[in-house]
Amino acid sequence: MALAPHEPHPAQDRLPDAASVPGVRRARTTPPWWFALPAALLFAFVVLVPSVRGVHYAFTDWDGLDPHFSFVGLANFSELLHDPDATQAIRHTLLIAVSITVVQNALGLLLALGVNTAIRSRNVLRVLLFAPAVITPIVTAYLWRNLLGPDGAVNSLLGAVGLDGLRQDWLGSPRLALWAVVGVIVWQFAGYSMVIFLAGLQSVPKEVHEAAAIDGAGPVRRFWSITRPLLAPALTINLMLSVIGGIKLFDQVYALTGGGPGHATDTLSTLIYKDAFTLGQFGYSIALAVVLTIIVAVVSTGQYAVLSRSERAAS
Amino acid sequence: MNRYRRRTFALELSMIAVALIVGFPVYVLVNLAVRPASDTSSPIGPTTSPTLDNFSQAWQQGALGGALFNSALVTVCSVAIVLAVSSLAAYPLARVTARWSRGTYLGFLLGLVLPFQLAALPLYQTMRDLGLLGTPWALVLFYSGLQVPFTVFLYVGFLRALPQDFEDAALIDGCTPLQGFRHVVLPMLKPVTVTALVLNAVAVWNDFFTPLLYLSGSDRQTMPVAIAGFVGQYVTDWNLIFAALVISVLPVLLVYFLLQRSIINGFAGGLRG
């Protein structure tokens, strides 16, 4: 491409006086710092300052009301380590986050591959499969609480297809309840993962696939060598979203099981809520929130580092 | 791969089967919502004598109209504030390379990692001292700050990929920075604004934990908390509860099916932007 000789060079044309008065262009085009002020103030007021205060409270025995409370050092944290409810909740939180991440993304990828084909219903399917993701989680959780009940639709369906032996009290069994919660979340958000994978799949040029097919590469080979590397950004986003969502999980557990039976499905978030608002142990509850923060920070930065490295390696 | 073969047809059938399985709970939801309490047949069989009584009863006894209004009020106000302050803040953060700018941006990014459970309890105390507990304004204030990091992140990423020439031209033509932002930068941000709007609106509308904390005990509930209260009150009256769930889901699904393209692109947009 060549510019016509009489056309001025774009960079010169843009700022006729910039060269003659150094510094003017910079001073005039720099947006002022106070543009960031309203957002920074809101963020500081709602997130930063209370978070810092939260970390402070984690070292006290504050009950949420009494203005007189004392500094107790690491007592909350050592209590936490010896509290079976807390260590169990941490285990559940990690177990839920990992299972959701694996299952939801595997299903989401399969759905995306299925929808990203020549099938005629692909647009309708995309809209329908994504629909659960926009429904209020607490609403889907109450719906599933009934469906998974002893006389619920899931058991009726199992009976109808002759699998009476599989009928269960899904949410009432300490062994199954956690997996039932995972299942409900996967049902709701597999379509979300699908949509993000689809956006990644659609960035893969058709011509590349066709050329590879002509060269004799089968579907599996084409997926592994062409699609997979180009899906890396979508995978990064999906894994981050599902892991962090899983770690912070509250609404669905609250509505499905309330953390029960016993403490079989308590997560860090439900325990934080219970300790603060039903037991009045704000200091201890915030110590749990600090643990949650550390887990989220470590997992998300670790995951980000690993994924962005493999993303670079793949491309 | 574009031709419709027998294998494509088999795939089509299995994908439709998957969609039916995913949609099955919604069938049961509607099926039980139109069923009178006297009908105790299997939840998966179609209701023989459907009725709309459950809906009117749930609407009145659950005060769902008020909850719908509160949810809409909180969502509209919070999202408007978040989009305004975040796009404005993203402008210098994306364009200025000075230390204060990078520092502020890093501060916002830190907010992406902080779980709101950490801030929620101390903020509860502040809201109480300000007399905002139990009012929708506590929620508007909360979301206006909580959603800032993520929204700034979206805007800065998008702005950095945009050329600076138009802003420069506008400012040289005598626009103030604010006019330049309003008339030149903001219109170019439209695609990412749609993404930010969709993601923020869904997050705010659906949130349960925050209103549970800040509105508990008041008579001004948002939809998710009103539903939780309703379930607590009518524990086993599932036909009535399901009618309430349908009422709460209807506005969301209506908006979703009307604006499906923008909404799905909005959710996928974090990737493209």
HADDOCK unambig.tbl for C-alpha pairs under 7 A between the chains (distance, minus, plus):
assign (segid A and resid 28 and name CA) (segid B and resid 171 and name CA) 6.72 0.50 0.50
assign (segid A and resid 29 and name CA) (segid B and resid 168 and name CA) 5.57 0.50 0.50
assign (segid A and resid 29 and name CA) (segid B and resid 171 and name CA) 6.15 0.50 0.50
assign (segid A and resid 30 and name CA) (segid B and resid 96 and name CA) 6.73 0.50 0.50
assign (segid A and resid 31 and name CA) (segid B and resid 91 and name CA) 6.83 0.50 0.50
assign (segid A and resid 31 and name CA) (segid B and resid 92 and name CA) 5.11 0.50 0.50
assign (segid A and resid 31 and name CA) (segid B and resid 177 and name CA) 5.93 0.50 0.50
assign (segid A and resid 32 and name CA) (segid B and resid 92 and name CA) 6.53 0.50 0.50
assign (segid A and resid 33 and name CA) (segid B and resid 92 and name CA) 6.34 0.50 0.50
assign (segid A and resid 35 and name CA) (segid B and resid 88 and name CA) 5.54 0.50 0.50
assign (segid A and resid 35 and name CA) (segid B and resid 89 and name CA) 5.11 0.50 0.50
assign (segid A and resid 35 and name CA) (segid B and resid 92 and name CA) 6.80 0.50 0.50
assign (segid A and resid 36 and name CA) (segid B and resid 88 and name CA) 6.49 0.50 0.50
assign (segid A and resid 36 and name CA) (segid B and resid 89 and name CA) 3.73 0.50 0.50
assign (segid A and resid 36 and name CA) (segid B and resid 92 and name CA) 7.00 0.50 0.50
assign (segid A and resid 38 and name CA) (segid B and resid 85 and name CA) 5.97 0.50 0.50
assign (segid A and resid 39 and name CA) (segid B and resid 85 and name CA) 5.06 0.50 0.50
assign (segid A and resid 39 and name CA) (segid B and resid 86 and name CA) 5.92 0.50 0.50
assign (segid A and resid 39 and name CA) (segid B and resid 89 and name CA) 6.27 0.50 0.50
assign (segid A and resid 39 and name CA) (segid B and resid 148 and name CA) 6.56 0.50 0.50
assign (segid A and resid 42 and name CA) (segid B and resid 144 and name CA) 6.71 0.50 0.50
assign (segid A and resid 42 and name CA) (segid B and resid 145 and name CA) 4.62 0.50 0.50
assign (segid A and resid 43 and name CA) (segid B and resid 145 and name CA) 4.38 0.50 0.50
assign (segid A and resid 43 and name CA) (segid B and resid 146 and name CA) 6.50 0.50 0.50
assign (segid A and resid 43 and name CA) (segid B and resid 148 and name CA) 6.47 0.50 0.50
assign (segid A and resid 46 and name CA) (segid B and resid 123 and name CA) 7.00 0.50 0.50
assign (segid A and resid 46 and name CA) (segid B and resid 142 and name CA) 5.90 0.50 0.50
assign (segid A and resid 46 and name CA) (segid B and resid 145 and name CA) 5.30 0.50 0.50
assign (segid A and resid 46 and name CA) (segid B and resid 146 and name CA) 6.48 0.50 0.50
assign (segid A and resid 47 and name CA) (segid B and resid 119 and name CA) 5.78 0.50 0.50
assign (segid A and resid 47 and name CA) (segid B and resid 145 and name CA) 6.76 0.50 0.50
assign (segid A and resid 47 and name CA) (segid B and resid 146 and name CA) 6.36 0.50 0.50
assign (segid A and resid 50 and name CA) (segid B and resid 119 and name CA) 4.69 0.50 0.50
assign (segid A and resid 50 and name CA) (segid B and resid 122 and name CA) 5.35 0.50 0.50
assign (segid A and resid 50 and name CA) (segid B and resid 123 and name CA) 5.62 0.50 0.50
assign (segid A and resid 51 and name CA) (segid B and resid 118 and name CA) 5.48 0.50 0.50
assign (segid A and resid 51 and name CA) (segid B and resid 119 and name CA) 4.39 0.50 0.50
assign (segid A and resid 53 and name CA) (segid B and resid 122 and name CA) 6.54 0.50 0.50
assign (segid A and resid 54 and name CA) (segid B and resid 118 and name CA) 5.91 0.50 0.50
assign (segid A and resid 54 and name CA) (segid B and resid 119 and name CA) 6.16 0.50 0.50
assign (segid A and resid 54 and name CA) (segid B and resid 122 and name CA) 5.90 0.50 0.50
assign (segid A and resid 114 and name CA) (segid B and resid 15 and name CA) 6.95 0.50 0.50
assign (segid A and resid 118 and name CA) (segid B and resid 2 and name CA) 5.54 0.50 0.50
assign (segid A and resid 118 and name CA) (segid B and resid 3 and name CA) 6.85 0.50 0.50
assign (segid A and resid 118 and name CA) (segid B and resid 4 and name CA) 6.38 0.50 0.50
assign (segid A and resid 118 and name CA) (segid B and resid 8 and name CA) 6.89 0.50 0.50
assign (segid A and resid 119 and name CA) (segid B and resid 8 and name CA) 6.17 0.50 0.50
assign (segid A and resid 119 and name CA) (segid B and resid 12 and name CA) 5.49 0.50 0.50
assign (segid A and resid 125 and name CA) (segid B and resid 19 and name CA) 6.82 0.50 0.50
assign (segid A and resid 127 and name CA) (segid B and resid 260 and name CA) 6.85 0.50 0.50
assign (segid A and resid 129 and name CA) (segid B and resid 19 and name CA) 6.32 0.50 0.50
assign (segid A and resid 134 and name CA) (segid B and resid 202 and name CA) 6.70 0.50 0.50
assign (segid A and resid 135 and name CA) (segid B and resid 249 and name CA) 6.44 0.50 0.50
assign (segid A and resid 135 and name CA) (segid B and resid 252 and name CA) 6.77 0.50 0.50
assign (segid A and resid 136 and name CA) (segid B and resid 206 and name CA) 4.65 0.50 0.50
assign (segid A and resid 137 and name CA) (segid B and resid 206 and name CA) 6.79 0.50 0.50
assign (segid A and resid 138 and name CA) (segid B and resid 224 and name CA) 6.50 0.50 0.50
assign (segid A and resid 139 and name CA) (segid B and resid 245 and name CA) 6.15 0.50 0.50
assign (segid A and resid 143 and name CA) (segid B and resid 29 and name CA) 6.91 0.50 0.50
assign (segid A and resid 152 and name CA) (segid B and resid 43 and name CA) 6.74 0.50 0.50
assign (segid A and resid 153 and name CA) (segid B and resid 43 and name CA) 5.48 0.50 0.50
assign (segid A and resid 153 and name CA) (segid B and resid 44 and name CA) 5.83 0.50 0.50
assign (segid A and resid 156 and name CA) (segid B and resid 42 and name CA) 6.77 0.50 0.50
assign (segid A and resid 156 and name CA) (segid B and resid 44 and name CA) 6.81 0.50 0.50
assign (segid A and resid 187 and name CA) (segid B and resid 22 and name CA) 6.99 0.50 0.50
assign (segid A and resid 195 and name CA) (segid B and resid 268 and name CA) 6.06 0.50 0.50
assign (segid A and resid 196 and name CA) (segid B and resid 268 and name CA) 4.94 0.50 0.50
assign (segid A and resid 199 and name CA) (segid B and resid 268 and name CA) 6.24 0.50 0.50
assign (segid A and resid 234 and name CA) (segid B and resid 271 and name CA) 6.60 0.50 0.50
assign (segid A and resid 251 and name CA) (segid B and resid 208 and name CA) 6.42 0.50 0.50
assign (segid A and resid 251 and name CA) (segid B and resid 209 and name CA) 6.74 0.50 0.50
assign (segid A and resid 286 and name CA) (segid B and resid 118 and name CA) 6.41 0.50 0.50
assign (segid A and resid 289 and name CA) (segid B and resid 117 and name CA) 5.96 0.50 0.50
assign (segid A and resid 289 and name CA) (segid B and resid 118 and name CA) 5.11 0.50 0.50
assign (segid A and resid 290 and name CA) (segid B and resid 118 and name CA) 6.49 0.50 0.50
assign (segid A and resid 293 and name CA) (segid B and resid 114 and name CA) 5.95 0.50 0.50
assign (segid A and resid 293 and name CA) (segid B and resid 115 and name CA) 5.88 0.50 0.50
assign (segid A and resid 296 and name CA) (segid B and resid 113 and name CA) 6.53 0.50 0.50
assign (segid A and resid 297 and name CA) (segid B and resid 113 and name CA) 5.74 0.50 0.50
